[in-house]
């Protein structure tokens, strides 16, 4: 029994000595000691209980003989425990300034994180409010332009009417893609337009010449096919475009899992509903662009840059909806999970990752061209 206690005391003594040589060893030594104590605990408890039960029946003259093996090791072990405690408190005191500095850093980081979260919440709420303008502009004939950056999109959604919206996009197109080459590359590289690889470049050649009316029927056909293929493959032959996009339909429900995708779906539904609207027998001179009028030969296609930009913008929006619906939905927030209040933040994050659409493909293509040029 005395040997077991002596072993514990020697363990404390060796750890205390080691602590004097290394400050950082203090924490480790305490853990090691605790482990050693646990290993000997059961043996010590059983032996001590047995010896003390025996001692209770002995006369006082014989108690010293029974307790003698414990007293020395116990005294030594307690001394070493006190040594470890003193080393621990000494280490804490010597490093107090470090603890204070760490605490200050943690406080500063916490304040900065808090400031960021407040700013993020404010920006998210502003973005959510801006997205509510989508329906107003869609009623004017303009879908969400996904070729813009988030800041440009916010500016566009502030357009007071259809004329201002058109002027914004045309000015942006003239300054960023005056020869239409970026848009052409973006559309030609989209797999959902793979069936139109002959006519698509011809449309852009006509547009560059100012022969906009030539491109209109083909762009409407591309838009129709793009929307049809939003359905599952077995329904790709469906010609009911409005049924595909209808509210509470499969596409609508999936799109509305987050505010950003939902805004894109809503704008497309509104514009396409107007474009696919049935024409009266007597078509008024003021009638706007009509899919049925153009494709059934009842009206001549418009020959204006504004209408071509509007059609191309709608086509890009439909392709964006395809892309968003096929993504992994890391940012999808459903009302049932109690996190509806986080929808604006996730909408802003998703928009910043996604917009402008096609930037990654164009960047990859440019890098590939540069690589080939360098060979």
Beta strands, then each sheet from edge to edge (+ up, - down):
end
